């Protein structure tokens, strides 16, 4: 089995950099679009992990976790365009799941 994990490298602002991990390219692109500290070009990429059994990767951002974080800190009021795009991604994901089932 192969699992693809998307990432975006974020500028720490002090000369450091660190990755954010995502379960989809679309979510990585959304986060990059609204990131304050951007690079001159996209820092989105992916890694494919080949495995036989279940794998667990902590700290992978999903649409659900990103939406919950915005709601928890009520940042969706300040980041309305990002929140609306997130809801649109969530709806599209649900429609795809319904078509596949």
C-alpha positions as CSV (number, residue, x, y, z in Angstrom):
1,X,0.0,0.0,0.0
2,X,1.1,3.6,-0.6
3,X,0.1,6.6,1.4
4,X,0.9,10.2,0.1
5,X,1.4,12.9,2.7
6,X,1.6,16.5,1.5
7,X,3.7,19.1,3.2
8,X,4.4,22.8,3.1
9,X,7.6,24.3,4.5
10,X,6.9,27.4,6.6
11,X,9.3,30.3,7.3
12,X,9.8,30.5,11.1
13,X,10.7,34.2,10.7
14,X,14.0,33.8,12.6
15,X,16.0,32.0,10.0
16,X,14.3,28.7,10.8
17,X,11.9,26.6,8.8
18,X,9.6,23.8,9.6
19,X,7.0,21.6,7.8
20,X,3.3,21.4,8.1
21,X,1.8,18.1,7.0
22,X,-1.6,17.7,5.2
23,X,-3.8,14.9,3.9
24,X,-4.5,16.6,0.6
25,X,-2.8,18.9,-1.9
26,X,-5.9,21.2,-1.9
27,X,-5.6,21.8,1.8
28,X,-1.9,22.4,1.5
29,X,-2.5,25.0,-1.2
30,X,-5.3,26.6,0.9
31,X,-2.9,27.0,3.8
32,X,-0.1,28.3,1.6
33,X,-2.5,30.9,0.1
34,X,-3.2,32.4,3.6
35,X,0.2,31.9,5.1
36,X,1.9,35.2,6.3
37,X,5.5,34.2,5.8
38,X,5.8,32.9,2.2
39,X,8.8,32.0,0.1
40,X,9.5,33.3,-3.4
41,X,8.0,30.1,-4.8
42,X,5.7,27.4,-3.6
43,X,7.1,25.1,-0.9
44,X,4.4,22.4,-1.3
45,X,5.5,18.9,-1.9
46,X,4.7,15.3,-0.9
47,X,6.3,12.1,0.2
48,X,4.9,8.7,-0.6
49,X,5.2,6.1,2.1
50,X,5.0,2.4,1.1
51,X,3.8,0.1,3.8
52,X,2.1,-3.2,4.4
53,X,0.0,-2.4,7.5
54,X,-1.6,0.6,9.1
55,X,0.7,3.6,9.7
56,X,0.1,6.5,12.1
57,X,1.4,9.9,11.4
58,X,0.8,12.6,14.1
59,X,0.2,16.2,13.3
60,X,-1.3,15.7,9.8
61,X,-3.7,18.6,9.1
62,X,-7.1,17.6,7.7
63,X,-10.0,19.7,6.6
64,X,-11.8,18.7,9.8
65,X,-8.8,19.6,12.1
66,X,-8.2,22.9,10.4
67,X,-11.8,23.9,10.6
68,X,-12.0,22.9,14.3
69,X,-8.9,25.0,15.0
70,X,-10.4,28.1,13.3
71,X,-13.6,27.6,15.2
72,X,-12.0,26.9,18.5
73,X,-10.1,30.2,18.5
74,X,-12.9,32.0,16.7
75,X,-10.4,33.0,14.0
76,X,-12.9,32.2,11.3
77,X,-14.3,35.7,12.0
78,X,-10.9,37.2,11.1
79,X,-10.2,34.7,8.3
80,X,-13.6,34.6,6.5
81,X,-12.2,33.9,3.0
82,X,-10.0,31.1,4.2
83,X,-12.9,29.6,6.3
84,X,-15.3,29.8,3.3
85,X,-12.8,28.1,1.1
86,X,-12.3,25.4,3.7
87,X,-16.0,24.8,3.9
88,X,-16.1,24.5,0.1
89,X,-13.2,21.9,0.2
90,X,-15.2,20.0,2.9
91,X,-18.3,19.9,0.8
92,X,-16.4,18.8,-2.3
93,X,-14.7,16.0,-0.2
94,X,-18.2,14.8,1.0
95,X,-19.5,14.8,-2.5
96,X,-16.6,12.6,-3.7
97,X,-17.1,10.2,-0.8
98,X,-20.8,9.9,-1.7
99,X,-20.0,9.2,-5.3
100,X,-17.5,6.5,-4.3
101,X,-19.8,4.7,-1.9
